[in-house]
Amino acid sequence: MPHSQTSAHRDSLSGVRLARGASPWLLPTVATAALSLTRARKSGRWAAAAVPATALAAGMLWFFRDPEREIAQGRVISPADGVVQSIMPWKDGRTRVAIFMSPLNVHVNRAPLAGTVTSVEHIPGGFVPAFNKESENNERVVWHFDTELGDIEMAQIAGAVARRIVPYLPAGTKVEQGERIGLIRFGSRVDIYLPEGVEVAVEVGQATTAGVTRIDRD
């Protein structure tokens, strides 16, 4: 699967495929869990600490998982795992599809179309919950792709817990459809703007899978 090989430099731990950029959060929790388990046999205090430490490490492993995907066919595919939060017509004729990502979702985002990254802009802002209307002013990274459909805009938006967006690619990079392009740590949102004339194929409340769910309709 050529799409899955374009971001080969990923973190790993005991054979588990993890998202690139996971190490700063994951390694300390796993090290703490390992230490507490090692000392639990000799100390009741360490035994008590081992339970939450191990649970946290397991949760981090689950959160930072980065599974391979069989990339779907279609003009525009979902950039994120999650649930369609809203579909809104924009003043310039485009349609914004907002996808809410809970902490249980895979948080590696993928390119919705093949093309060239023309810009990657970090915009400072707040950190209210991503499902809140006020999240329109949250911290974000805005992407623009030059594609066969013209300019496609996508925004990775931080949430109440997500305080770090990790872009994987700089401007000027050519991407394949479904290629990994970045990570948002913890609950958050991804917006994609479909060009005028492109009909939306998903509905509010529908679950999406990055690289798999088609967003547009023929």
C-alpha positions in Angstrom: 0.0 0.0 0.0 2.0 3.0 -1.2 -0.1 5.5 0.6 0.8 4.1 4.0 4.6 4.1 3.3 4.9 7.9 2.6 5.4 8.7 6.3 7.8 6.0 7.3 9.4 7.7 10.3 7.0 6.8 13.1 7.5 6.1 16.7 7.3 2.5 17.8 7.2 0.6 21.1 7.3 -3.2 21.4 6.0 -3.6 17.9 3.0 -1.3 18.3 2.7 1.2 15.4 2.4 4.6 16.9 1.9 8.1 15.6 4.9 10.2 14.8 5.2 12.8 17.6 3.9 10.5 20.3 7.2 10.0 22.2 7.2 13.1 24.4 3.9 12.0 25.9 4.1 8.3 25.7 7.6 7.4 26.9 7.3 9.0 30.4 4.0 7.2 31.1 5.3 3.9 29.9 8.5 4.3 31.9 6.6 5.2 35.0 4.3 2.1 34.6 7.3 -0.2 34.1 9.0 1.1 37.2 5.9 0.8 39.4 5.3 -2.7 38.1 8.9 -3.7 38.8 8.7 -2.4 42.4 5.2 -3.5 43.1 6.2 -6.9 44.4 8.2 -5.3 47.3 6.1 -2.3 48.2 2.4 -1.9 48.7 2.7 1.8 47.9 4.3 1.0 44.5 1.6 -1.7 44.0 -1.1 0.9 44.5 0.6 3.3 42.1 1.1 0.5 39.5 -2.6 0.3 38.7 -3.3 3.9 37.5 0.2 4.2 36.0 -0.4 1.1 33.9 -3.9 2.2 32.9 -2.5 5.6 31.8 0.2 3.9 29.7 -2.3 1.6 28.1 -4.6 4.6 27.3 -1.6 6.5 25.8 -0.8 3.5 23.6 -4.4 3.4 22.4 -4.6 7.1 21.8 -1.4 7.3 19.8 -2.1 4.2 17.6 -1.5 4.7 13.9 -3.1 1.9 12.0 -2.5 1.2 8.3 -5.4 2.0 6.0 -6.5 0.8 2.6 -7.1 4.2 1.0 -10.5 4.5 -0.6 -11.3 5.7 -4.1 -13.0 9.1 -4.6 -12.2 12.7 -5.2 -12.3 13.8 -1.6 -11.8 11.5 1.4 -12.1 12.2 5.1 -8.9 13.7 6.7 -9.9 12.5 10.1 -11.5 9.8 12.2 -14.5 11.1 14.1 -18.1 12.2 13.7 -19.4 14.9 11.3 -20.3 17.8 13.7 -21.7 20.3 11.1 -22.0 21.0 7.4 -22.2 24.7 6.6 -22.4 26.6 3.4 -19.7 29.4 3.3 -20.2 32.9 1.8 -17.7 32.2 -0.9 -19.7 29.2 -2.2 -17.6 26.6 -0.4 -19.1 24.1 2.1 -17.4 23.4 5.4 -17.5 19.9 6.8 -16.4 19.8 10.5 -15.4 16.5 12.0 -15.2 16.2 15.8 -12.5 13.8 17.1 -13.0 12.4 20.5 -10.0 11.1 22.6 -11.1 7.5 21.5 -10.4 8.3 17.8 -7.2 7.8 15.9 -5.7 11.4 15.8 -3.4 11.1 12.8 -4.9 13.2 10.0 -4.5 12.4 6.3 -4.5 14.3 3.0 -8.1 14.5 1.6 -6.8 14.8 -2.0 -3.5 14.3 -3.9 -1.7 17.5 -4.7 0.9 19.9 -3.3 0.9 21.6 0.1 0.9 25.3 -0.7 0.8 26.6 2.8 0.8 25.4 6.5 -0.1 28.3 8.8 -0.2 28.1 12.6 -2.9 30.5 14.1 -2.8 31.1 17.8 -6.1 31.0 19.7 -8.1 29.6 22.6 -8.7 26.0 23.8 -12.4 25.7 24.4 -14.0 22.3 23.8 -13.9 21.5 20.0 -17.6 20.7 20.0 -18.4 24.3 21.3 -19.3 27.0 18.8 -16.7 29.3 20.4 -14.0 26.8 19.1 -14.1 28.8 15.9 -11.4 30.9 17.6 -9.3 28.0 18.9 -5.7 27.4 18.2 -5.3 25.8 14.7 -3.1 24.9 11.8 -4.6 25.8 8.5 -3.5 23.8 5.4 -3.9 24.7 1.7 -3.5 22.1 -1.0 -3.2 22.7 -4.7 -5.3 19.8 -6.2 -7.2 18.8 -9.3 -10.2 20.5 -7.7 -8.2 23.7 -7.2 -7.3 25.1 -3.8 -8.5 22.9 -0.9 -8.4 24.3 2.7 -8.2 22.1 5.8 -7.9 23.2 9.4 -6.6 21.1 12.4 -8.3 22.7 15.4 -7.1 22.3 19.0 -9.7 21.5 21.8 -9.9 21.9 25.5 -7.3 19.2 26.1 -5.4 19.2 22.8 -2.7 21.8 23.2 -0.3 20.6 20.5 -0.8 20.2 16.8 2.1 18.5 15.0 2.2 19.0 11.2 4.3 16.4 9.5 4.9 18.2 6.2 6.1 21.7 5.1 4.8 23.8 2.3 5.9 22.7 -1.1 5.5 19.0 -0.3 3.7 16.8 -2.8 1.2 14.5 -1.1 -0.7 11.4 -2.1 -4.4 11.1 -1.2 -4.6 9.5 2.2 -1.0 10.3 3.2 -0.4 11.1 6.8 0.0 14.8 7.2 -0.2 15.6 11.0 -1.3 14.8 14.5 -3.5 16.5 17.0 -2.9 15.4 20.6 -6.2 14.5 22.3 -9.8 15.6 21.6 -10.1 18.1 18.7 -11.6 18.9 15.3 -10.7 18.9 11.7 -12.5 21.1 9.1 -12.4 20.7 5.4 -13.8 23.2 2.8 -15.3 21.7 -0.3 -15.2 23.9 -3.4 -18.3 25.4 -4.9 -20.3 22.8 -6.9 -18.9 19.8 -5.0 -21.8 18.0 -3.3 -21.4 16.6 0.2 -21.9 12.9 0.6 -21.8 12.7 4.4 -24.4 13.7 7.0 -24.3 15.3 10.4 -23.8 12.6 13.0 -22.1 10.2 10.6 -18.9 8.5 11.7 -15.9 9.0 9.4 -12.6 7.2 9.0 -9.5 9.0 7.8 -8.5 7.8 4.3 -11.6 5.6 4.0 -14.8 7.7 4.2 -15.6 9.6 1.0 -16.7 13.2 1.7 -18.0 14.2 -1.7 -20.5 12.8 -4.1 -20.2 12.3 -7.9 
